[in-house]
Amino acid sequence: MRAFASSGLHGTSTEDIARLAGVSQPYLFRLFGTKRDLFIAAVDRAFTRIEHELAYAADHPLVGLSTDYSPVLAGMGLRYGALLEDHSLFRLQLHAFAACDDPEIRTFVSRRFSDLITLVSERSGVPASGLREFFAQGMLMNVAAALQLDDSTLAWGQICEGVAPAE
């Protein structure tokens, strides 16, 4: 996961992966067949970790909020934010989306992302059609984490300083 998170599908060598895993390159291919299969397995592991954390959050909703936001969604958002401390996890997620020019990867990533939407919808009680804001916020959190922005720099005025409006 760390190797693919750093360099993506095409930029990561199987030699590096084997070295990081402490196995030989031929053994790596015996286990996974192709580099694409290994990448898909790593992406699957990342999605599974996210699913487990979101399911945990659904079982432990944040109560007593002074907002109309769903206590389950709030808990899921908080839990996802904590996941972003693992840079390999969100970078691998970004590389998975970037690798979707490959039809097999696109089909896999699309299914796993759809699984997340279904999980959040079913566990929060919010219909899938109403989850756009929640997932949009999650993607913004991914970008902010990749850019190493903190809460103080996430104010749009600070991010956009020096950017002139379009004419």
NUNULUM-840714 format. One line per 4 residues: number of its first residue (from 0); their letters; for each residue x, y, z of N, C-alpha, C. Coordinates in steps of 0.05 Angstrom, whole numbers, plus 5000, padded with zeros to 4 digits. Layout:
BEGIN
NUM> a> X/Y/Z/X/Y/Z/X/Y/Z; ...
This chain:
BEGIN
0> mraf> 5017/4976/5000/5000/5000/5000/5017/5025/5000; 5039/5025/5016/5056/5049/5018/5069/5054/4991; 5078/5033/4977/5092/5037/4952/5073/5049/4931; 5049/5037/4928/5030/5047/4909/5020/5075/4917
4> assg> 5018/5080/4942/5009/5107/4952/5029/5128/4944; 5054/5120/4943/5075/5140/4937/5077/5145/4907; 5075/5124/4891/5081/5127/4862/5059/5118/4843; 5037/5108/4854/5015/5100/4836/5021/5073/4822
8> lhgt> 5002/5065/4806/5003/5040/4792/5027/5039/4773; 5029/5059/4756/5049/5058/4735/5077/5067/4745; 5078/5082/4766/5104/5092/4775/5117/5075/4796; 5104/5054/4805/5115/5037/4826/5126/5011/4813
12> sted> 5150/5004/4820/5162/4980/4809/5155/4956/4828; 5152/4933/4816/5147/4909/4832/5172/4902/4848; 5195/4911/4839/5220/4907/4855/5217/4921/4882; 5208/4946/4881/5205/4962/4905/5184/4950/4924
16> iarl> 5162/4940/4912/5141/4928/4928/5152/4903/4942; 5166/4886/4927/5177/4861/4938/5196/4867/4960; 5213/4887/4956/5233/4895/4976/5219/4905/5001; 5199/4922/4999/5184/4932/5022/5169/4910/5037
20> agvs> 5160/4890/5022/5145/4868/5034/5163/4846/5045; 5189/4848/5037/5208/4828/5047/5205/4801/5033; 5196/4802/5008/5193/4777/4992/5208/4781/4965; 5211/4759/4951/5223/4761/4925/5202/4770/4904
24> qpyl> 5212/4781/4882/5194/4790/4861/5179/4766/4849; 5192/4744/4843/5177/4721/4833/5154/4711/4852; 5160/4712/4878/5140/4704/4898/5116/4723/4897; 5122/4749/4894/5101/4769/4891/5082/4762/4868
28> frlf> 5094/4755/4845/5077/4748/4822/5063/4722/4826; 5074/4703/4841/5060/4679/4847/5035/4684/4864; 5037/4704/4881/5014/4710/4899/4993/4726/4884; 5001/4745/4867/4982/4763/4855/4979/4762/4825
32> gtkr> 4996/4748/4811/4994/4745/4782/5004/4769/4767; 4993/4792/4770/5001/4816/4756/5004/4840/4775; 5018/4860/4766/5020/4884/4782/4992/4897/4785; 4976/4896/4765/4948/4906/4766/4933/4892/4789
36> dlfi> 4935/4865/4790/4921/4850/4811/4931/4858/4838; 4957/4863/4841/4968/4872/4867/4957/4900/4874; 4956/4917/4854/4946/4944/4858/4917/4943/4868; 4901/4926/4854/4872/4923/4861/4870/4912/4890
40> aavd> 4887/4894/4897/4886/4883/4924/4893/4904/4945; 4912/4921/4939/4919/4943/4957/4897/4963/4959; 4884/4970/4937/4862/4989/4937/4838/4976/4952; 4834/4951/4949/4812/4937/4963/4817/4939/4993
44> raft> 4842/4935/5001/4848/4936/5030/4843/4964/5041; 4849/4985/5025/4844/5012/5034/4814/5017/5037; 4798/5009/5017/4769/5012/5019/4758/4997/5042; 4768/4973/5047/4758/4957/5070/4764/4971/5096
48> rieh> 4787/4983/5099/4794/4997/5123/4775/5021/5127; 4769/5035/5106/4750/5058/5108/4723/5048/5116; 4714/5026/5103/4688/5014/5110/4686/5007/5139; 4707/4994/5150/4707/4987/5178/4705/5011/5196
52> elay> 4719/5032/5190/4718/5056/5206/4691/5070/5205; 4679/5071/5181/4653/5083/5178/4632/5066/5193; 4634/5040/5191/4615/5023/5205/4617/5026/5235; 4642/5028/5245/4646/5033/5274/4633/5060/5282
56> aadh> 4637/5080/5265/4626/5106/5272/4595/5105/5272; 4584/5089/5254/4555/5087/5253/4544/5074/5279; 4560/5057/5290/4552/5044/5315/4556/5062/5340; 4571/5084/5336/4577/5103/5357/4571/5131/5348
60> plvg> 4546/5138/5343/4539/5165/5333/4546/5186/5353; 4552/5210/5342/4557/5233/5359/4530/5245/5368; 4526/5245/5393/4500/5255/5404/4504/5282/5416; 4483/5297/5418/4484/5324/5430/4495/5345/5412
64> lstd> 4494/5341/5386/4505/5361/5368/4486/5385/5367; 4498/5409/5363/4481/5433/5361/4478/5440/5331; 4472/5420/5315/4469/5423/5287/4447/5404/5277; 4438/5409/5253/4418/5391/5241/4431/5367/5228
68> yspv> 4458/5366/5228/4472/5345/5214/4468/5318/5229; 4464/5297/5214/4460/5271/5225/4482/5263/5244; 4475/5254/5268/4496/5245/5287/4513/5222/5276; 4501/5205/5259/4516/5183/5247/4536/5194/5227
72> lagm> 4526/5212/5209/4544/5224/5189/4566/5240/5202; 4559/5254/5223/4580/5270/5237/4601/5252/5248; 4593/5229/5260/4613/5210/5270/4629/5198/5248; 4616/5192/5226/4631/5181/5203/4651/5201/5192
76> glry> 4643/5226/5191/4661/5247/5181/4685/5250/5199; 4680/5250/5225/4702/5252/5245/4721/5229/5242; 4710/5205/5240/4726/5181/5238/4743/5181/5212; 4730/5190/5190/4745/5192/5165/4768/5212/5167
80> gall> 4762/5234/5180/4783/5255/5184/4807/5243/5199; 4802/5226/5218/4824/5213/5233/4839/5194/5214; 4825/5181/5196/4839/5163/5177/4859/5178/5160; 4854/5203/5154/4871/5218/5137/4899/5223/5149
84> edhs> 4902/5217/5174/4929/5218/5187/4947/5197/5174; 4935/5176/5163/4951/5156/5149/4953/5165/5119; 4975/5178/5113/4979/5189/5087/4978/5168/5065; 4987/5144/5071/4985/5123/5051/4957/5116/5042
88> lfrl> 4939/5118/5061/4911/5111/5056/4898/5130/5036; 4900/5156/5041/4887/5175/5023/4902/5178/4997; 4928/5176/4998/4943/5178/4972/4938/5154/4954; 4935/5130/4966/4928/5107/4951/4900/5110/4939
92> qlha> 4882/5122/4954/4855/5127/4944/4857/5146/4919; 4873/5167/4921/4876/5186/4899/4888/5172/4875; 4908/5155/4879/4920/5140/4857/4900/5120/4845; 4883/5109/4861/4863/5091/4851/4844/5105/4831
96> faac> 4836/5129/4839/4819/5145/4821/4834/5152/4795; 4860/5159/4799/4876/5167/4775/4880/5143/4756; 4880/5119/4766/4885/5095/4750/4860/5086/4736; 4839/5100/4738/4813/5091/4726/4812/5093/4696
100> ddpe> 4834/5100/4683/4835/5098/4654/4836/5069/4646; 4844/5052/4664/4844/5023/4660/4816/5013/4666; 4802/5001/4646/4774/4992/4650/4770/4973/4674; 4789/4955/4678/4786/4936/4700/4788/4950/4727
104> irtf> 4807/4968/4729/4810/4984/4754/4786/5002/4758; 4777/5015/4736/4754/5033/4738/4729/5017/4748; 4724/4994/4737/4702/4977/4746/4704/4970/4776; 4729/4962/4784/4733/4955/4812/4729/4979/4830
108> vsrr> 4743/5001/4824/4741/5025/4841/4713/5036/4842; 4699/5035/4820/4671/5044/4819/4654/5028/4837; 4658/5001/4837/4642/4984/4854/4648/4989/4883; 4674/4992/4890/4681/4996/4918/4671/5023/4928
112> fsdl> 4673/5044/4911/4663/5070/4919/4632/5069/4922; 4619/5054/4905/4590/5050/4907/4583/5036/4933; 4600/5016/4941/4596/5002/4966/4597/5022/4990; 4616/5041/4988/4618/5061/5010/4592/5078/5011
116> itlv> 4583/5086/4988/4558/5102/4988/4535/5086/4999; 4533/5061/4992/4511/5044/5002/4514/5041/5032; 4538/5036/5042/4543/5033/5071/4534/5058/5086; 4543/5081/5076/4537/5106/5090/4507/5111/5089
120> sers> 4495/5106/5066/4466/5110/5063/4450/5092/5082; 4457/5067/5082/4442/5048/5099/4446/5052/5128; 4471/5058/5136/4476/5061/5165/4468/5088/5176; 4467/5109/5159/4460/5135/5168/4430/5141/5165
124> gvpa> 4417/5126/5148/4388/5131/5142/4384/5153/5122; 4406/5165/5112/4404/5185/5092/4403/5171/5065; 4383/5179/5048/4382/5165/5022/4407/5171/5005; 4414/5153/4988/4438/5156/4972/4438/5182/4957
128> sglr> 4415/5191/4948/4413/5216/4933/4421/5240/4951; 4419/5238/4977/4425/5260/4995/4453/5260/5005; 4470/5242/4995/4497/5239/5006/4518/5255/4991; 4510/5269/4971/4529/5283/4954/4547/5302/4971
132> effa> 4535/5317/4989/4550/5336/5005/4570/5322/5023; 4562/5300/5035/4580/5284/5053/4604/5274/5037; 4600/5263/5014/4623/5253/4998/4639/5275/4986; 4626/5297/4979/4641/5320/4969/4660/5331/4990
136> qgml> 4650/5332/5015/4667/5341/5037/4690/5322/5041; 4685/5295/5039/4706/5276/5041/4728/5279/5020; 4720/5285/4995/4739/5290/4974/4755/5315/4980; 4742/5336/4990/4756/5360/4997/4776/5355/5019
140> mnva> 4768/5338/5038/4787/5330/5059/4811/5315/5048; 4807/5298/5028/4830/5285/5015/4849/5305/5002; 4838/5324/4987/4855/5344/4974/4869/5361/4995; 4855/5369/5015/4868/5385/5037/4890/5369/5050
144> aalq> 4886/5344/5055/4907/5327/5067/4930/5324/5048; 4925/5320/5022/4947/5318/5003/4964/5343/5001; 4950/5366/5004/4964/5392/5002/4975/5401/5030; 4970/5384/5050/4978/5389/5077/4967/5416/5088
148> ldds> 4942/5421/5082/4929/5445/5092/4916/5438/5119; 4918/5457/5137/4905/5453/5163/4880/5471/5164; 4865/5469/5186/4840/5484/5188/4844/5514/5183; 4866/5525/5192/4870/5553/5189/4874/5561/5160
152> tlaw> 4885/5544/5144/4889/5551/5115/4867/5541/5097; 4847/5528/5109/4825/5518/5093/4804/5540/5087; 4807/5563/5100/4789/5585/5093/4794/5592/5064; 4773/5593/5048/4776/5597/5019/4791/5623/5013
156> gqic> 4787/5643/5029/4801/5668/5023/4831/5665/5025; 4841/5649/5044/4870/5644/5046/4880/5627/5024; 4865/5607/5016/4874/5589/4994/4875/5605/4968; 4856/5622/4964/4854/5636/4939/4868/5664/4938
160> egva> 4884/5669/4958/4898/5695/4959/4913/5700/4933; 4911/5723/4922/4925/5729/4898/4913/5719/4873; 4891/5705/4875/4877/5695/4851/4857/5715/4843; 4860/5725/4819/4841/5746/4808/4816/5732/4798
164> pae> 4793/5744/4802/4768/5733/4791/4769/5732/4760; 4756/5713/4749/4754/5711/4720/4739/5735/4709; 4747/5744/4686/4733/5767/4674/4714/5758/4653
